[in-house]
Amino acid sequence: MGAVESTEGEREPLLVPSQPATNTQPVLSRVYGRRWFVLTMFSLLGFMQGLVWNTWGPIQVSAKHVFEFSPTDIAVLVMWGPVGYLPWLLFMWLMDKKGLRASLLLSAFFMLLGAALRSVPLKDLYYRRWMIHGGQLLNGLAGPTIMSAGPLLSTTWFAPDQRATATAIASLIGYLGSAFAFLIGPLAVPAPNGTVGSTVYWNQNHIGDRIQFVLYAEVGMIAALFVAVLFYFPSRPPIPPSVAAASQRLSYRSSICRLLSNMRFLMIALAYSVPTGVVAGWAGVLDMILTPAKVSQVDAGWIGFWSIVGGCVFGVAMARFADYIRGMLKLILVLMFAGASLAATWFTLTCLTRLTHLPSTQATLYTSCILVGIFINSSVPIFLELFIETVYPVPEGITCGVVTFLSNLFTGLLLFCLTFYFTGILIF
């Protein structure tokens, strides 16, 4: 019996495998040059929010002389920043439902209104102090969006190989604003006669005029930024820059429940919020902390400036490094915290010179304070990237809103305790 050649139909398989989903439309991605403009406008608002928040700490000696502030008042003025974070759930909902433009416009309006209230030149010091406190609170209400939206902006506008760098710039620029407050305040506002570092006699009216000039300048810059954001600040580009930016995210309620039930996220959030919150509050009253060590207002300002600027520069560099090596975030954070622990121990032992007999010089204070700021502040963008990777697909704005709220909570607790500490000093 001879073999018969099979026909074309007999060679067809009996079970045809189902076609894979190859006919789905691929997700288009594109990066726009305008992303740098959006990042710049957001960063400038963050810069001004940090500058306004840290206005009074670096010039606390002059502010006490002109407005009759007490040390407790100075601590409370700094504490309004964390207090303004209390309605953070509302701002996170607004960012998730209405987009970045609406939430940023509201925050910029709060900043403008707060800066305007602070600059009203009332003669009655009682009402003037209340206006300043109210202005600081309004500036604090801008914090939830300014401090949390950086990772959302970077994911929405930037390609994956630029995301960590954009996150670092957007999240650290507020720290840079508070750093420039250490520089601008003491250089623009002279210290009163008879204080540490004062060599020229300045009367109260001249010091008050210089403070008023700084307040007016801040109002003008915030007003210009508010107008710019009002005219052009889109929430998102027409085409997303990556597949992750176009992917579906969890709803607002599901995101909050997912975060609060994720123990790994909560542990990382605690490791982030305690050191960053404590160091932020410590930097806000650094001048008062260093005054017993005979450090002048100008020198304390330079210490605060370089500690934060060093952290920002180092943080951007480490974020750029993390763009290429994604699997070493934990090792980088461990090394940073080890360095911060050693620097903080060095600073503490230097301040306790009567017990430790270690030399307390200007060089040791500068070095130890600056190293603490560098190691802690530079860890912020690395932590934010770690959070995003841990809880994906929770939206970036909600994730960072939770962790920055916890950080501000510890900042507020520290400043609240310091108000009683300064009150005790005044009593005794």
Disulfide bonds with the S-S distance in Angstrom:
none
